[in-house]
């Protein structure tokens, strides 16, 4: 949906179990900080009945793995 190099990525995202044609909006905002980059992640439009699963899913499927990879 939007790409601002070195600053922001906005994309539509959906889960298989959501109603047809229902998408959420995922935003990754990047900002320089001392020693690296800060990533601010937001997701809007997640169905209420799937919020908990998506919240924990992002942590276990993406953020923990990304952290381990970057720490190598």
Residue pairs with C-beta under 8 A, 6 or more apart in sequence:
1 10
1 11
1 12
1 25
2 8
2 9
2 10
3 9
3 10
6 30
7 29
7 30
7 31
8 27
8 28
8 29
8 30
9 27
9 28
10 25
10 26
10 27
10 28
11 25
11 26
12 23
12 24
12 25
12 26
13 23
13 24
13 25
13 26
13 43
14 22
14 23
14 24
15 50
15 54
17 50
18 47
18 50
19 47
22 45
22 47
23 45
24 43
24 44
24 45
24 46
25 43
25 44
25 45
26 41
26 42
26 43
27 40
27 41
27 42
27 43
28 39
28 40
28 41
29 39
29 40
29 41
29 42
30 37
30 38
30 39
30 40
31 37
31 38
31 40
32 38
41 58
43 54
43 58
46 54
